[in-house]
Amino acid sequence: MITIENIIKTYHMGTQSLTVLKEVSLNIDKGEYVAIIGPSGSGKSTLMNIIGCLDTPDSGVYRLNDTDVSHMSDDELARVRNQEIGFVFQQFNLLARTPAIKQVALPLMYQGLGRTERAGRAEELLTTVGLGDRMHHKPDELSGGQQQRVAIARALAGRPSILLADEPTGNLDSASGAEVLALFDQLHEQGITIITVTHSPEVAEHTARTVTIRDGVITSDQRHTKNDNHKNQPTVEASSETGPEEG
């Protein structure tokens, strides 16, 4: 699904330059659940931006589903993102005055779906993430964990081939974070390819593969058994909360 070969990325600041990725190569197969970890400044965010077609490398090759996207134009990259990649961010990035069902349905407008089909798919996805009874609530009427689940449903709306998550539990308390990770486990079991970029060992333990990057170079790539602790966590069900909560 993802083939990255000898990617180099350098940022130029006046007369100075900083090479953030140094001949990085990485393959990710369909259906994998991968964590990319590393300290601040390691290059993991830049690698995420390239995988997500938010940025392009200076040299090297990036093939996504057998298509070379390394040097596409901004418009071409936008089409790839719309069709292939669902994004989940630390900050949720929800529209403040918009109910959850419209948040999830909004990306489907760009795919040309009619209003009824958009609403039907949004309702189905919100039910899947345990918010069937919260679909008409606005963000300020939802807890942090509920808002992130709305964001996950929105990311899945276009049926992307990859779910790309950037520090998905970074703004959540431990209980809400555990619910989001349990949801990722369920989605992975359904065959969805998930790549999460994180500094959190707890998040990485939920994955089946951990790629470590440091100083712009991949220093380890380990496949492992997913942490058995997640098996004892509750599955995501429709929430009984009646209002917002901290985290």
N, C-alpha and C positions, 0 to 999 in steps of 0.2 A: 504493500500500500504506500509506504513512504520509503524513498531511497534518497539519502543525502550522501554526496561524495565530495570530499575535500573542500568543504565550504570555508571560505574566508570572508570575514566582514570587518571592515575598518571604518572608524568614524574620524572625520577630520574637523579639527577645531582651530581655525586660524592657521598658524604655521605648524601646529602640532597634530599628530595623528595617533590613534589608539586602535590597535587590532584586537577586537573583542573575541572573534572566533578564528581559530588557527587550524585550518585544514581538518575540519570536523567531518567525520563520516558516521552514518547511523542508518540502520534499517529497522523499520517497524512493520510488522505484518498485520493483516486484517484481524480484528478481534482481540488484539493485545490490550492489556491494561498496564501502562508504563508511567513511572514517575521519573521526572528529570529534576535532580536535586543539585544544590551547590550553594555556596555562600554568596553574599551580595558582591556584585562585580565579577562573578565567575563566567558570565556569558549566557546563563540559562534563559534570561528574559529575551535576549537577542535571538537565541536559538528558537524560542517559542514564537517570536514574531515572524521568523522565516518559515517555520512549519505552518503557521497560521496564515501565510501569504499576506502579512501586514508589512513585510519588508522583503527586500531581495538581497542576495549575496553579491559581493564584489567579484567572486570567482567560485568555481565549483558548480555542481549540478544538484538540483532538487527536483525529483520526480514524484508526483502525487498521482496515484492510480494510473501509472504509466504515462502521464503527461508531464513534460518538462515545463515547470513553472518558474525556473530560475531567473529568467530575464523578461518576464511578461510586463506589459504596461500596467498602469494603475487600474484602468478600466477592466482589463483582462483578469487581473488579480481579484478585483471586486466580484466578478462573476464566479470565479472559483470559490471564493469565500462563501458566497451566497448559496452555492450548490453543494459544497463538500464539507464545510467546517461549521460546527456549532461552538460558540464561545461562552465560557462561564468565567466571570471575573470576581475578584475579591470584593469589589465595591457594589456588586449587584447590577448597577447601571439601569435601574428601573425608572420609568416616567412617574413623577411624583403624584399626579392626579388621575392616573389611569388604572382602572380595575385590572385584576390579574388576567382575566380572560382576554382582554384587549391587548395587554402586554404580549401575550403569547401569540395572538393572532396577527399582530402587526407585521412581523417578517414575511408572512405568507402573502401579503399584498404584492410584494416584489416578485413573487412567483406566479402572479396572475390568478390566484384562486379566488373564487367568488365568496361573498360574505358568509353564506350558509356553510360552505365547506371550511372556511377559516374558523368559524365559531365552533364547528363540530370537532375539528382536530384539536383546537385549543382546549375544549372541554375534556376531551379524551386524555390529553397530556397532563392537564392539571389533576385529573383523577389518578393517573398513573403515579404522580409524585406525591400523592396523599393530600391534595388540596381541593378535593371535589366539593367541599362545603365552604371554600374560601374564594371561589373563582370571581366573585363580584366585589371582593375587598380591594381597597387601594393599599399601596405600600405602608402608609402610616397606620394602617389597621392590622398589619401583619408583624410577627416577630422577625428577627434577623434570619433565623433558620427557614421560616416560611418564605421570606423574600428571596433567599437563595434558591429555594425549590421552584419558585416562579421563574427565576432566571434560567434554571436548568431546563424547565419545560419549554421556555422560549428558545433555548439553544437547540432543542430537539425538534422544533416545529417543522423545519425544512427537511427533516429526515437526512441529516448530514452523514457522511461516511466516517467522520472523526468528531469526537467531543473533546475540545481542548480547554482545560481548566487551569486558570492562573491563581494559585493560592486560594482554592475554593472555600477553605474553612478559616481563612486568616482573620475575618471580622466576626467570627462566631464564638460563643461560649462552648465549653466542652460538650454539653449535651446536644446543642444544635449542630455542632460539627460532626458528632457521631451519627446523627440522623442523615446528614448529607453524605457522609462516607458510606453508610448503609445503602443509601439510594444508588450511589455509584456502583456498589457491589451488585445490586440487582440489575442495573443497566448492563454491566459487563456480562453478567450471566445470560442476558438476552442477546449477546453477540455484538454489542456496540464497542467500537474501538475508543478507548479513553486514554488521553495523554494529560497528565497533571504536572504542572511545574510548581515546585514547592521547596521550602527549606525545612519542612516539618517531617521528622521521622515517623510520626504517627500516621500521616497521610501516605507516606511511601510504603509503610507496612501493609496497607490495604491493596497494593498493587502486586502484580506477579513478576515485575521486572523493574529494576532501579538503575538508571543511568546517571552517573555522577560526573559533573563538569566542574573544572577548576582552572582558572587562568586561561579560559578559552580553549581548553583541551579536555576531551572525554578521558577521565582517569580510570573509570571502571564501568562495567556493563554486566549486571548480575541478574539472572533469572532465579526466582526463589518461590517458595510456597507462601501463598498469602497468609497473613497473620491470622491464626485461628481465633484471636480475641474477637474479631468482628462477627463470628458465628453466634456469639452470645448476646449481640446487640439486637434490639427489636427491629423488625422490618418497618418500613415507612408506611404508615396508615393515615387515613384522614384525621387531621388534627382536631382535638376537642378544645383547643385554646379559643378564648373569646376576644382576645385583644392583643396588642403588641406587648412584647416583653424584652428585657435587656438582652443584647447579644444577637 
